[in-house]
Amino acid sequence: MAKKISQKVRAMFPCYTELEAPKDLSLEAQLEMYYKINLIREFDTKVRELWMEKHIYGLAHSYVGAEAIAVGACAALRPDDWITSTHRGHGHVIAKGGDVSKMMAELHGKFEGYNRGKGGSMHIADVAHGMLGATGIVGSGMPLAVGAAYASDLKGDGKVAVCFHGDGGTHQGVWHESVNMAAAWSLPVIFLTENNQMAIATRLECVAGECNIHLRSTAYCIPGEIVDGFNPFEVYKAVKVAAEQARRGEGPSIIEARFMRLLGHFVADDQPYRDLSKVEPWWEFEPIKRMRAYFLGQKLVKARDLNAIEQRAKDDIAHAIDYAQKACTEPPAGTLYDDVYAHGEIIY
């Protein structure tokens, strides 16, 4: 069993909470969360390796360490609920039920990928699973989530939209505009801030007068909450409550999931702007280690069963890579102008 987190290390992270599964989550559901967290970890670990080996081109941003947020949040949603993503969106797609083989094909620029090989790492969308798309433009997913929530409100279909975004995105004007509109119209949207305390190379306290992002909810008269972003069960509980409120017509919420970015901003970032020795202790909080310790400590699952789940995730990603590299094809030249305009027209 993994060693307990020391009081000295815990003191650096006041948001730390012990893992305790909510009563409405079966053991099967908990283990599915563990599988998805491992699946995201393996996916992004391999993406970095593939990028270094020049199998993948363009930028890619790792979700390693943040897996508990996407998995905890999406486990609390209905399959037909909506989410919007960021430039660091692989974890969101996988947590919402995306196909890792189609994702890997997309990153390889293959025609069988989610965006026919044209979107790459930062633009994967899977509308069938409620994933409205990742985007490389910071803050641009916020109005999309508000629009989806507005549509659900008009239709009365009970759907909720969750807008994943980083702490850097909260400095965009569109963040405030989106929150204000959602609050004014009592829309069913959850603004989920993944506060990793770093906007590329800039610490949050250098650019924010109020670093407790959830407290900004007061200005819009909506609920705000902060949770341990390394704890999938705490994220699940917070999103579950916010989603139920939204479905009852009680409007939006802000949830700040605080953690620490464990790796560089993107796959080739060697982070000369921060002392990496101070980052190392944060690995004690990462979700895989803590979930494994929880399952074993509570005698819920045997080690061999957890090993099998971890191996299943590795096998699934290995299959996805094999699919992308051996079974997929380059986009045909004749499709160059496809999907550029809404109705397929070409303007010269």
N, C-alpha and C positions, 0 to 999 in steps of 0.2 A: 504494500500500500504506500502511496506517496506520502512523504513527510508533511506534517502540519505546517501551515504558514506561521512563521515566527511573529511575535508581537512587534518586533522592530520593523519587519517588512510591512506588516499590516498598517503600521502607523503612517506610512507614506501614502496610503490609499484609504481615506476616511469612508469612502462609499462601499468598502468591502462588506459583503454579507455571506454568511454560511449557506451552502446549498441545502435547500429543503424543498422537495417537490410538492407542488400544490395538490390538494386532494382530488381535483378533477382530472389529473394527468395519470393515466394508467402506467404501469411499468413498461408495457409495450410502447406507449407513446414516448416515454422518457428515453428508451433505448433507440427509438427512431430519431429522436433529437441528437443522441450521441452519434449515431451513424451519419447524420447530415453534417454535423460539426466536423467529423473526421473526413467526410467527403470533400467539404470545402477546403479543409487544411491540405489534403493531398492534392486537390486540383491546383491550388495556387502555389504550392511547393513545386509541383512539376512544371507549372507555367514559367516560373522563374528559371528553372533549369533549361527548358525548351527555348526560352528567349536568349539565354547565354550561349546556347548551341546554334543559334540563328535559324531555328525552325519557325519561330514566331517573330514577326516584324511589327514595328510600331510600339507605342508604350503600353505597359500593363501595370496595374496597381494591385498590390497584394492585400487580401482581406484576412491574412493570418493574424490571429489574436482577437479578431472582432466577431468570430463565428457565432458566439453566443447571442449576439444582438439579432442578427437576421433569423437565426433558427428559432430563438425564443419568441420573437415577434410573429413570424409566419405561422408558428404552431398555434398561436392564439387567434388566428384569422380563419374565416371560411375559405374554401377553395375558390369561390367566385369573388372574393374581395380583391381590391386593386392595390398595387404598390408601385411607387416610382423610385428610381435608383440614382446612382452617382457614377463618377468615373471609376470608382472602386466597387463595381457592382457584381462581380462573380458570385459572391456569397448570397446576395439577394436573389439572384436567379435560381441558384441551387436550392435555397431554403424554400422558395415558392413552388418548387416541384419541377424545375427546368431539367432538360435532358443534357447531361454532361458530354455526351458524344457530339451532339449538335453544337454545343458551346465550344468544344475543342476544335471542331471543324471550322467554326467561325474564326477562331483565333489563328488558325492556319491559313485563313483566306480561301477556304474551299466552298464550292457551290452548294454543298449539302449543309452548310452552316445556317444558323438562325437568320442571318441577314444576307444569305447567298454569298458570303465571303466579302461583303463590302463594308461591313460595320466594324469588324475587329473587336478588340477587348472592351472598348468603352461604350459600345452602342448596341449591346445585345437586348433584344426584346422578345417576350413570349406572351403575347396577349391571351392566348388560350389558357394560360395559367394565372392570368391576372397581373402579369409583369409588363407594365406599360413602357418600359425601356430604361436603359442606362444612358447616361449622357456625359460628355466630357466638359460641358459648360457648367461651372459651379453655380448651383442654385436653380438651374433651369427645370429641375423636376418638380419644384414646389407648385407652380401654377398648374402643371399637369395633374397633380394630385387633387388640387382644389377643383379643377374642371371635372375630374372623374367623380368627386364627391357631390358636386353640383348636379351632375347628370343622375346620379343615384337618388339624390334628394327629389328631383323632379319626377323620376319614375316611381319612387316609393318602393324600390326593390330591396332596401335594407342593407345594401352593400356599404362597406367602409373602405376608405383609401388611406394608406400609410405612406407618408413621404419620408424616405430615408435621406439624410443629409448630414454633412460633417459640421463641426464647429465653425470652420471657415465660411461655410455657406450661410451662416446666420448673420454675417456682416453684409450680405447682399440686400439691396433695397427690395428685391422681389420676395425675400423671406418675410419681411415686415408687411408688405402688401398682401401676400398670400394669407398670412396668419390673420391680418385684420379683416380681409374679406370673408374668410371662413368663420371668424367670430361674429361678424355682423350678420351673416346669414345663417348661423348655427348649422354649418355643414358637417357631415360625418367624415372628418379627416383627422388623422393623427400625425403630428409633426414629430418625427423621431430623430432627434439629434444624436449622431454617433460622435460623441466628444472624445476624440483621441488626443486632445490637447496640443495638436500640431497641425497648422495649415501649411503644408509643404515644409518649410524650415522655420516658421514663425510660431512661437509659443502664444497661446491664447491670451495670457495676461499682458502681452505686449500690445495688443490691438483691441482689447475689450475693456470697457469700464466696468461691466458686470460679467464676471466669468461663470457665474452660476446661471447657465442659459435657461434653465427651467423657471427661474424667477421672473424672466421677462413676460411670462404668461399673465402676470398681474396687470400689465398695461393693457391687455386685451380682455380682461375679465373672464379668462378661461382657466381650467385646471392646469397645473404644472407639477411635474414630479421628477426626481432624480433617482436613478437606479444603478446598481453595480453592473456595468456593461460586460463584465467577464462571467456573469452568472445568468445562464439561460432561463432558469426558473423565475428569477426576479423580473427579467424582461418580459417573460410570458405573462406573469401576473399583472404587471402594469399595463401591457397592451390589451389584455383581456378586459380589464376594468374600463379602459378608455374606449374600447370598441363597443362594449355593451352600452355605455353612456351615449355614444354616437348613434347607435341604432335606435335608441329611445328618443332621438331628436334633441339631445342635450348639447350638441355642438362639438367643437374640436377640443383637442388637448395637446399639450407639449410634454414630451417625455425626453429627458436627457439621460442617455445611457453613457456613463462616463467610464473610460478605460484609458489605456495608453497605447499609442501606435508602437508596435514592437519592432517593425522593420522600417526600411526606408520608404520615402514617398512613392517611389516606383521601383521597378525591378533592378535598375542599375544605380540606384542612389546609395552611395557609401556613407552618407550622413556626416560630413565633416563639420556640420553646424551644431552637433550636440555630443556630449560625453557618453559614449556607448556603455561605459561601465555603470552609469546610473540607470541605464535602460534594463540591464541584465536582471536585477531583482524583480522586475515586473513580470518576468516569465513565470514566477511563482503563482501568479493569479490566472494564468491562461486556462481556458475552459476545459480542454481535454484532460489535463492533469487533475483538475478539481473534480470533474464528473467521474473520472475513473476512481479517485479516492472515495468519493461519495458512495458509489455503487458497492465497492468492496467493503468500506467501513460500515455501511448499513447492512451488509450481508444480503444484498438484493440480487446480486449477480455474481457468478464465479468468474475468475480471471480468464479462464479459457473462452468463456462466452464473449467477454469484452474483446479479447484478442481476435476472435472470429469476426466481430463487427469491424474492427480496425482493418483486418485483412480484406474484408469485403469491399471497403472503401478504396483500398489500394488497388484491388483487382478491377474495380469499376473504372477507375481513372486510367489504369493501364490499357484497358479495353478501349476507352475513349481516344487515347493517343494513337493506338493501333488503327482504329477506325479512321481518324483524321488523316493519318499519314499513308495508309495503304488502300483504303476503300473509297476515299473521296476524290473529287476531281476539281480541276481549276475552273473558275467561271468562264463559260463560253464567251468569246469576243462579242457575239451578237447580243449579249445581255448587258452591255456596257451602259446603255441609257435606260434600262429597265429600273423601275422603282425610284426614279429621280423626281418625277412629278406624280401627282395624285392619281391622274387618270391615264397615265402612260403616254401622254403627248410629249413630243420632242420639240423644243423651241431652239431654232438656230439663230 
